[in-house]
């Protein structure tokens, strides 16, 4: 028998990661944001990206070309139906960066297929989906990381640590910035000629969402079907990054506020069971870049934003520590946290449970905005107290045959 030649890279020589230690990754719905996050995955030496699925042929081809160029081969497979990608036994994990309509459903299918998941946000369309997402990952034991990457940036993490560990004294309030407080419906656009399924699979694009005729505005609209019959507004979209950090700072990764007030003077104020306030506001922030948060306690406060800097009520809060200033909210650290957890089987910082309750907080705030009234919420029963209309907005029907 003639022995086969084995490459140095396969053996882990010359600094390469041995083939057996690499994580095989597939991508589902890789548009502009997904392409950026995919670049973070491709930059990790222990990742091998081997397959892409997208309902748009142009995107499938673009991602294949990008990946094949990276690896110097033609190996990246292309799929139109994500179930075909998930059926591959050689894929360990998937990057899901579809439109928000698909995030929870595709994540659940992936978990049931035995894949770990890194999913962009908003992760769910409503409260019911948030709970189902946490349950499916709890039941399957798969690793889940929501794309709220700021938890893995040093200055945001340090600000949350000050709040979580009592360095600010008794915590009084956590502040999150949305991108406006409006809510809206997805709407219904006039019918346009339906593209060939191999070019754009409109039926698969709609997936679990209510049927409507093809229209380019819906196809290219990032806000399509973002939540609970409500588009979701800034609280769910950009604001969920900030609310997620507030949840972490308030030690509330397994719960949500119990009270939500409608907007007053451009602010939504919610309250946790322990009395801590969650203030969702667009005004009054220090000039620290996008996605600012502020945490206030009886002994001090801290504010942080996307420019990588911290402002503290007292320099003593630093306690001699130097916190790295990394601006621009890169996802590389968050992706690395996910990959480490795929190997170790521990929970990432923004695991399915944390994502569940941060999204519940956003959905509940949106419902209070939409109904324009104060709501009481029971996180143990996961229902609004004494408000039938609000409870109906916790979920929505899913189009056949899709289920979570």
Secondary structure by P-SEA (a helix, b strand, c coil): cbbbbbcccccccccccccccbbbbbbccccaaaaaaaaaaaacccccccbbbbccaaaaaaaaaaaaaaaccccbbbbccaaaaaacccccbbbbbcccccaaaaaaaaaaacccccccccccccaaaaaaaaaaaaaabbbbbccccccccaaaaaaaaaaaacccccccbbbbbcccccccccccccccccccccccccccccccccccccccccccccccccccccccccccccaaaaaaaaaaaaccccccccbbbcccccbbbbbccccbbbbbccccccccccbbbbbbccccccccccccbbbbccccccccbbbbbbccccaaaaaaaaaaaaaacccccccaaaaaaaaaaaaaaaaaaaacbbbbbbcccccccccaaaaaaccccccccccc
